[in-house]
Amino acid sequence: MAKQPMLKFVDVAREMPAKRDASVRRTDFDEIYAEYADAKATEQSARCSQCGVPYCQTHCPLHNNIPDWLRLTATGRLEEAYEVSQATNTFPEICGRICPQDRLCEGNCVIEQSGHGTVTIGSVEKYITDTAWEKGWVKPISPAQERTESVGIIGAGPGGLAAADMLRRAGVQVTVYDRYDRAGGLLTYGIPGFKLEKDIVTRRNDQLEQGGVRFVLNCTVGKDLSFEEIRAQHDAVIIATGVYKSRDLVGPGAGAKGIVRAIDYLTASNRASNFGDSVPEFDSGELNAKGKKIVVIGGGDTAMDCVRTAIRQGATSVKCLYRRDRANMPGSQREVQNAEEEGVQFEWLTAPKGFKGEPVSAVVVEKMRLGQPDATGRQRPEVIEGSDYDEPADIVIKALGFEPEELPTLWGCPELEVTRWGTVKAEFTSGRTTLPGVYAIGDIVRGASLVVWAIRDGRDCVEAVLQDMTAKAAVAAE
């Protein structure tokens, strides 16, 4: 009888790919984890318990067939593993790098719950698709038959690109409009290279362009091109803008020079450090942490990106203020650990009360304690009176989350319905809005969320677009 290739979690320990030493990785923007070797990927995949109810799969927004491609990897059938992986995920090598697996698939792994340590799902996913690119298994987009219908997609982030990919594979003509000079949205300019090296994103952008997707870049809708002009040019339009309006700080001195938005800071860093662009605000030091005391306000993944970027830029000190404790922060615990290893100091249960100096020279900080739960069930932070102190700062980075821009006003389209939160009103399952032929997906519908949800929305929306096109063609034929 052949030796059982799976269920090795009892005698094989969980092992992540080798992580570069913090003293080395803090000096560059390269990814911090090495690639699995073939033998190690096979070994770690074999730890999967092949359970009857795969919670990893049900807790993945894309419902990836994780146990199946783990089994195929464990048995050396890597090309088949790739085929299964990409069947439900447009960009598996990107999700393998940036998804918060500790909150999704890995955090709900059955053997993790039993105390054996989760299967390293994200690292294996990354390994499978990187190998597929290397071996030439990733095929060009080549529709079996071209269609005459065209779709305009506003926003070249993960949701828009996922939709573009699926539409082109169905033969639909696709044009993607984006305000930036490169496609990718936050994948390109928001997420630092140490989490997602930019050639990974560029490779996908090139694949889409070579597959017939037309990109119109440096195009701000409502300024360079009107929303109605885009609607007139296409049979359908998908709004995939994401949310880019930063939540603001309040308090005395909140408008001082040196208090900057996280998105501006990260974009400048990505342009200068990963693409070699000339960025005046970076070169002048306005958006460059080198030699400066940095204070980042916020506790999400964007805040983690900011503090770890500041370390690599050569800041003299980097501190993160968060109003709750470590257990209640929204960001990935894995990212917090990486940041601490690299020298970031976390000031838990603290919040900014005001700011001193022009330009800013210090944050007036007040200490907090956790009180009664709020409507969401999380304990509400309460100020400890008389606990104020000054935290020196040369740059203060606001990483408090993102909100929707006022699209109906910016686009001169008051009939585009939005919710009371400013998100576009659309069906979650299909993306259909109240405007004929107009759909919306991703963060502009959900609010600030995960890349994997944007990909899921893009894929679901395309199914609805194709259904509607088929129905419209049938009516026209009759």
Sequence and secondary structure as in RCSB ss.txt:
>XXXX:A:sequence
MAKQPMLKFVDVAREMPAKRDASVRRTDFDEIYAEYADAKATEQSARCSQCGVPYCQTHCPLHNNIPDWLRLTAT
GRLEEAYEVSQATNTFPEICGRICPQDRLCEGNCVIEQSGHGTVTIGSVEKYITDTAWEKGWVKPISPAQERTES
VGIIGAGPGGLAAADMLRRAGVQVTVYDRYDRAGGLLTYGIPGFKLEKDIVTRRNDQLEQGGVRFVLNCTVGKDL
SFEEIRAQHDAVIIATGVYKSRDLVGPGAGAKGIVRAIDYLTASNRASNFGDSVPEFDSGELNAKGKKIVVIGGG
DTAMDCVRTAIRQGATSVKCLYRRDRANMPGSQREVQNAEEEGVQFEWLTAPKGFKGEPVSAVVVEKMRLGQPDA
TGRQRPEVIEGSDYDEPADIVIKALGFEPEELPTLWGCPELEVTRWGTVKAEFTSGRTTLPGVYAIGDIVRGASL
VVWAIRDGRDCVEAVLQDMTAKAAVAAE
>XXXX:A:secstr
     S TTTTS      B  HHHHTTS S SB    HHHHHHHHTT    SS HHHHTSTT   HHHHHHHHHT
T HHHHHHHHHHH S HHHHHHHS TTTTTGGG HHHHTTS    HHHHHHHHHHHHHHHT S     SS  S E
EEEE  SHHHHHHHHHHHHTT EEEEE SSSSS THHHHTS TTTS HHHHHHHHHHHHHTT EEE S  BTTTB
 HHHHHHH SEEEE     EE    STTTT TTEEEHHHHHHHHIIIIIS    HHHHTTTT  TTSEEEEE  S
HHHHHHHHHHHHHT SEEEEEESS GGG SS HHHHHHHHHHT EEEESEEEEEEETTTT EEEEEEEEEEEE T
TSSEEEEE TT  EEEE SEEEE S EE   HHHHTT TTS B TTS B   TTT B SSTTEEE THHHH S  
HHHHHHHHHHHHHHHHHHHHHHHHHHH 
